[in-house]
Amino acid sequence: MRSVCGMVRQVQRLFGSGGLPVVPVAEVRPPAGGRTPLVTDRIGEQRRAGARLDQVDGTTCGSAVLVALAAWADPSELARLDGPGFGARYDVRQKQVHGETNRLWPQAMGTTPWAMARWVRHHVPAAGLYHVRLVDDVSADDVAHVVAAVDAALVSGRPVPLLVGPFVPRHYVLALGGHEGGWRVYEPSSGSVRVLDPARIGARTLAPVLGFNRLHAALLPT
């Protein structure tokens, strides 16, 4: 059975927006030499200044992913967080980002992927542009295309936000880079980096790694 986003993606393909080749990923300035990003690609729990880097509440997974992406791209994001009371600053920043991405959409319902892409464009230009790519995870061709696109982004050094869930989209994670047997993915509800085998996408068995089985969308860099 197709997910909600899978049904929309099927309509997109019917009207000619499917089957596109992988778009080359634009180069962006890499993080400054010697700078440690907020979330690293080290497998396991992520901490900074004694605080676990997890989402502040049940609706801010997208905000935690955006803060991690912003800190990867722009040293000023880390500068505003580091210092005494880092944990409290980190929580406040997530709530601030959540408010900035949800001007009309109810905050209790999380954040739409289009709002995520728009926030990056307006607030973190150093990260480059991202666009929303919906996924039909019952289509082998569609899954192969999105996996190739994510692979291309990770090889270029660009993190990729992913939207997962059951039948409906529920949760954001952040693919950080490649790893033997899969991708290194930051999962904000646990504040940890885990290894995801992309073969799980087409098999619809993401839950053991990411908590939900279905991939609904990827925010791909352009």
N, C-alpha and C positions, 0 to 999 in steps of 0.2 A: 504493500500500500504506500502510495506517495505521501510525503509529508506536506505540510502547508506550503512551504517554500518550494518543494519539488513540483507541486501542481502549478505554481506561478512560473517556475522555470520552464516547465513543459509548454506553457502558453507562449513564453518568450521564444522558444525554439520554433514553434509552429508559425510564428510571425517573423521568422528570419533572423533572430538574434542568437541562435545557437550554433554550435559547431565551429566557432571562431578559432583561429590559431592562437597559440600563446603569444601575448603581446610582450615584446622586449621590455625589460624593466629598466626604467631610467636610473642613471647613476645619481646618488645623493652624497653629500659630504659625510664620510664616516665619522663616528664619535672621536673626539679629541684623543690623541695618543696618551696612553697611560690612565685614562679615565675609566673607572669601574661603573658600568651601568647599574641602574637600580635593581633590575632583575637580570641575573646572569644566566648562562646556559648550563650551569652546573646542575646535575640531576639531584633532586631532593628539595628539602625545605629551604626557602629563601628568607634571609634575615638581613637587616641593616640596623646598626645602632641598637641591637638587642630586640628589635621589633620584628615580628613575623610579617611578611609582605603579603597579607591576605586582604580580601575585600572587607570593607567596614561593616556592611550589612547585606541582607539577601537580595538587594536590588542594584548593587554597585559593582557587579562583576565587570561590566563594560567600562565603568569609570576606572577601576583598578588597571585594566588592560590599557586604557588611554594614558594613564599616568606613567605606566611602564614604557609605553611607546614614546611618549614625550621626553622622558628622562634619557632614553636611548639616543634620541635625535638632538636634544638641546641641553647643554650644560646648565642653563638657567633654571631648568626644572628641578635638577638636583640641588642647586643652590638654594632654592626656596624651601626645600625639605630638610636639608642637612642642618645640624646644629642641635642645641638642647631641646628636648621634647620632640625628637624626630617622630616617634610613634603617633603622637597627637597631631602633629603637622600633616603626617601622611593620611590620617583619617579625615581631617578637615579638607584636605585637598581633593580626596575622592568625592566628598559631598559637594564641593564647589564645582567640580567637573560634571557631576551628575546633574546639577542645576543648569549648567551652561548647555548641556546637550539635550535637555528636555524642556524647551520653552513652552510647547503646546502638548506634547505627549505626556501622559500621566507618569510621574516618577515611580509610582508603585509598580508599573509595568516594565521597569528597566529602561533600556535605550534601544532605539531602532538602529539598524546598521547604517542607514543613510545619515542619521544624526551623528554617528561615530565618524563617518568619513568627512562630514561637514566640519566637525570640531577639529579634526586634524588639519584640514585645509586652512581654517581661520586662526587656529591657536598654535600650531606647530609646523610652520612652513618648511622648517629644516628637515622634516620627515619625508617631504615629497608628497605627491598626490596619491590618494587611494580611491578605488571605486568598488562598489558593491557587486559581488558576483554570487547570485543565488545558485543553489546546487540541487539537482534532482538525483538523489542518491540511489534510486532504483535503475538509473540509466548508466550502463557501464561506460558508454562514450562520454557522458557528461562528467562522471567521476574521474575518468582518466584525464580529461581536459583540465579540470580544476586541480588535480594532484600535480600535473605537469606545471601549471601556472604557479602553484605554491612552491614547488621545487625550484623553479626559476627565480622566484623572489628570494628564497632563503639562500641560494647560491650567490646571489648578488649582495647578500648581507642585509636585506630588508625584512624585518619582522612582519608577520601576517596575522591579524586578528581573525579568529574563526568563531562562528556562531553555531552552537550545538543545542540539542534539545530532544524531547520525545517527538510526538507528532507535530507539536508547535515549537518554535524557537524559544529557548529559555536561558542560555548561559554562554558567556564569552570566555574564550581562552586566547592565548597568544603563542603562535608558532615562532620559535626563536632561531632555529637552525637545524641542520641535518645531524643525524646520529646513526650509528650502525643499527640497522633494523628499523629506522623511522625518523621522526622529527622530535626535537626537543620542544616541549610545549609547556608554557606557564599556565597553571590552573589556579585561578585566584581564590576559590573557596577554601582550598587547603594551603595556599601560599607556597606551592611547590612546583618544581619542574619535573615533568614526566616524559617518558618516551612513548610516542604514538606511532604504531605501524600504519602507514596510509592505507594498507589493504583492509583495515577495519572499516574504512568509510563505505566502500561498496558492500561489505558484509553487514553493515549497520550494527556493528558491535563495539562502539566507542565507549560504552558505559564503564567497563572495568578501568579505563584510563581517565576519562573525562566526566563521568557521572551520568551522561546521557548517550543514547545510541546513534542519534542521527546528526549528520552535518547539514545545516540549513544554508549557510552562506560563508563566504570568505571575503575579507576586505583586501583586495589585491592592489599592490602598488603599480603605478603606471609611469 
